[in-house]
């Protein structure tokens, strides 16, 4: 499962939106259909499913840079 390390850009803060992210497997882009596709696993872990069913892990929200956290917070 790819682990998101940085959220570089989000096309819109309304869904659906296109996310450009850096993962432990390289840079990628995916479409988030709805806010319900972001699931909280614990206080610091999230699981994000894209429109194709691929799941991305955010292991620790606090380890993301400030810009990434700010983009993510709009969906939480």
N, C-alpha and C positions, 0 to 999 in steps of 0.2 A: 504494500500500500504506500503510495507516495506521501511524503511528509512535507507540508507547506512550511517554508522557511521565511518567505517574504511575499507580501501581497503588493505587487508593483502598481496595478491599476484596476479599477472597477469602472465599467462603462456607465453605470447608472445605479443610483441607490434605490431604485424600484426594480422589482423582478418582472420578467427575466433580465439578467445582467450578465455581461461577459467579464470574467476575471482573468487577469494576467498575473501569474504567480511564478515564483521560483521554488522548486522542490529539491529534495535530496537526489532526485533523478534528472534534474535539469529544468529549464524554463518550459512552461506550458500555458495554454489558454483553455478555459472551459466556460460553459454556460450554466449559471445557477438558475433553475426554473422558479424556485420559490423559497421563502425564508424557512419553510418547514424542512428543507433539505439540509439545514444546518442543525446537527444534533449535538447536544452537550453530553459528553461521556462522564465528565467529572467537573470540578470547579475550574480546572485549568485546561482540560482537553476537549477538543471539538472534532466531529466527523462531518465532512462536507461531501455531499453526493452531487455530481454534475448531471447534466441532462442525459448523458449516456449511461449512467449508473456507476461510473468510476468513483471510488471513494478516496478522499484526501484526508489525511490526519493533521491536525494541529496539536502537537504533543503538549505544549505549554504556551498559552496565550501571552504570558508575561515575558517570554523569550523573544517574541516578535519585536521588531523595531517600532518606534512610536507611530510612524506613518501607517504601517500595516495594521496596528491595533486600532487606530482611528478609523480606517476604512472598514474593518471588521465590526467595530462597535455599532455602526449604523444598521447592521443586520441582526444584532442580538437584542 
